[in-house]
Amino acid sequence: MIPINGKTQLIGLIGWPVSHSFSPAMHNAAAQALGLNWAYVPLPVAPENVTTAVSGLHALGFRGVNVTVPHKQAVMPLLDELEPGAQAIGAVNTIVVGDDGRLTGHNTDWSGFLADLQAHHVSVAERDCLLLGAGGSARAVAYGLARSGARVHILARRVAQAEQLIEDLRPYLSQAQLASHPPSALANVTPTLTTPLIINSTPLGMTPNKTSSPWPAEIAFPDEATVYDLVYNPRQTQLMQQANAAGCQAINGLGMLVQQGAKAFTLWTGVEPDTAVMAAAIEQV
């Protein structure tokens, strides 16, 4: 165990609340495994204090922070620079604090999602993808998929939200293949998809509501579909159980959590962490 001392480099997580987060365990395990004198701390920041908190990061010696709800949009105007992904998605989940105090906002959710797909040998280029939901996480997933050349169908209860998502991405991905549909169109859209990747970005199925699912029982999964559920608690969601019963590959979002964290870790430290160490730390929690 590396002791915390005057040379310890600080990173952390700002959000409200943050007590439930797996990130401290994940990042501290990664730093320990590499022998780095870095410490990751949870920082509960109420919405009315977010400006003060972000402006004080450099003065307190922080090298960077993750950002979680409800601050992912609120921090954006407080930063000196936004990388293209964060700008397109309209949300920041990682801030890097430069030696000069300059604050740069990144979004590692989209690249973490793609990295986990790659780890599971799931290709997306020129593939039909059905994205359930149009909230914050859906924006990151849609950006990653469209950027990779997928054909993305967004199915959302609030169609206007899905249409706004597409409109927001267009300036950054002019060649993107994006379409929106209401939930009632699922039965008609599904048969038109070939070996699709189906992604759940809604909270349906998340603990404690383990028996809920975004996929209606009366609608069959397309042949050779792959189902990716961003929910990772429980490890086997109702949607994943439905997919497995239909003979489909099913993946939960734990790997995305680890991969997006690993990419943030590298942005701060310049070192690639061992994702297996990070995943094991979450398992222990």
N, C-alpha and C positions, 0 to 999 in steps of 0.2 A: 504494500500500500504506500503510494507516494504521499508524503505529508503536505498539507496545505501550508504555505509559507509566503514570504514576501515576494517570491518569484513566480507564484502560481498565476497562470493566465486564466482569466475569467470569461466564461460563456454562459448562456442561460436561456430561459424561456419566459417571454412575457405574454400574459393572457389573463382572463378573468372568467372562471377560476383556472388554476393550474395544478391543483393538488392531485388530480387523477392521472396526470401525465406519466407515460413510460419513458419520456425523453431523458430525464436525469440519469436513470439507471443505464439506459442504452449508451449515452455519450460518455459517462464516467467510466463504464466498463471498457469502451473503446480506447479512451485515453490511457487507462491503467495498463491495458494490454500492450500499448506502444511505448510505455515508459515516459509518457508526456506529463509534465507538471501543469495540467489543465484541470479546471473544475467547472462543472455545469450545474447551475443552480436554478430552481424554480423561482420566478419573480411575479407574484400576483399583483397585477396593475389594474386598478379600477378604471373604467372608461374615461372619467374626468381627469385622470392623472397621466394619460398616455403621452401627451406632449412633453410633460416634465420628465417622464421616465426615459423617453427616447433621446431627448436633448442632453440627458445626464450620463449616457452610456460611456462616452469617451472620458469624461471627467472621473468616472468611477473605475476606469481601467479595463472596461469590457472590450474583448476582441470581437464580439458578435453575439447575437441572440437569435433564437427562433421566435416566431410570432404565431400565436394561435388565436382562436376566436375570443373576443369579438374585434380584434385589432388589425386583422390582415389588410383591411382597406384603410383604416384610420391612420396607419403609420406612413402611408405612401407620400402624402404631401410634406412629411417631416424629413424626408430623405434627400440627399444631394444627387443621387443617381439611381435609375432603375434599369436592370438588365431587361432585354427585350421580352423574355418570357413573362416576367412579372408585369410588365407594361401591358402586354396583350391580354393576359388572364385577368388583370385588374386586382391583383392580390399579392401581398408579400408574405412569405413564411420564414424568410431568413434575412437578417441584416448583418453585413460585414462592416466592422468599424476599422477604418484605416489608421495608420500611425499618425496621420495628420488630423484625425477626427472626422474625416469624410465618411458619410454613411451611404452604403450601397445596398439597395434592395434586390433580393433574388426570389424566385419561386422554384423550389426543388421538387414540388409535388408532381409536376408533369414528367420530369426526367426520372424521378424515382419510380413512377408508375411504369414507364417504358422499360426501365432497367429490370424491374421485377418480371415483366412479361418476357423479356429476353432470357432471364434466369430460368423461366419455365418453358423456354423454347416455343413461345407463341409469337408468330410474325403478324404484323399489322399492315404492311405496305400493300395497297390495292385490295384491302380486305373490307368486307361489309362489317360494320360495327354498329351495334345498337346500344345507345347510352340511355339508361333509365335515370331521369332526374336532370335538373338544370341549375342546381345550386352552386355554391363555391367550389366544391371538389369536382363537380362536373365540368366546370370551366377549365380546370387544369387538365383533366382527362381529355376533353375535346381538343384542346390546343395540342397536346402531345400526339394524339391520334391523327389529327388533320395535318400536322407538321410532318408526320411520317408517311403521308400519302394514303391514309385510310379513307373509306367512304363512311361518313358518320351520320347516323340517323339518331336524332335526339327526341326521346319520348318523355314528355313532361306534363304534369297536371296543369301547370301554369304555362300555356303555350306561348304567351307573350314573353315570359322569362327566357324560354328556349330561343325564341326569335331574336331577343336582345343579345343573347350569348353569341349567336351567329353573326349578328351585325357588328358586335364588338371585335370579333376575331378577323373579320374580312380585311381590314386595313393591314393586318400583319401577315395574313395567309390568303393572298388574292386567288390562289388556285385551289383553295380548300373545297372539298366536296362535303357540304354540310346541308342537312335538311331537318326540319322540325315536324313533329306529329303529336296529336293529342293521344292520351291513353286509349281512347276508343278505337284508334287505328291499329292497335297492336296485332289483332287477328288478321288484318289485311297486309300489314307490312312484313310480318314474320315470314310468310311463304316466299317472299321475293328475295330473301337474303340467302346467300350461298356460304356454307360453313362459317357462320358469323361469330364474331366475338361479342358477347353480351356483357355489359358492365353495369352493375348496380351502384349508383352514387347517392342513393337515398338512404336514410337511416332505418328503413324498414328491415326488421330482423335483428336489430341491435339489442343487446341486453338492456333492459329486462324484457323487451317485447320479442322474445325468441321465436314465437310461432308465426309471426307476420312475415309476409314475402311480397315483393313487388311484382311477382310473376303469377298471373291467374292460373289456378289449377286446371281449368278447362282448356287452356291453350298449350299445344304441344311445342316443345323446343325444336328448332330446325335441326336437321340431320348434321351431325359432326360439329355442333356448336361448342364453343368454349365459353364458360361463364366465369366472370371475375367479379367478386363481391368486395367492394371497398371496406365493408364491415369486417372486423377481425375479432370481435367479442360478441357472441361466441365464435370459437374457431370454425365450427361447422354450422353455418346459418341454415335457415329453412330453405332459402333459395338454392344453396349448394346441395342440400339433400334432394331437392326436386331435380336438379341438374344431374346428379349422380344416378338417381333412379331412372333417368331417361338415357343414360349411357354417355353423358357429356362430361368432359373435363371441367372440374370446378376448382377455383383458386380463391383464397381469401386475401384480405388487404394487409395482412401482417408484413408481408415482404415489401410492399410499397412503403409502409411506415419506416421500415429499416433502411430501405434504399434512399428515401428522401433525406433521412437523417444522416446517412453516410455522405451524401453529396454536400450537405451543409457543413459537416465536420471537415471535409476536405477544403471547402471554401475558407474556413477559419484558420485551419492549421497548415494547409498545404500538404497534408499527408492523407493517404487513403486508409481508412480503418478496415478492420476485419468484420465484415457483415455477419459472419457466423457468431462472433463474440457479442455483437449487438443484439442479435436475435436471441441468443442464450440468456442475456441479461433480462430481456422482456419476459421470457419464459419463467425465470426465477421470481419476477414480480407477480 
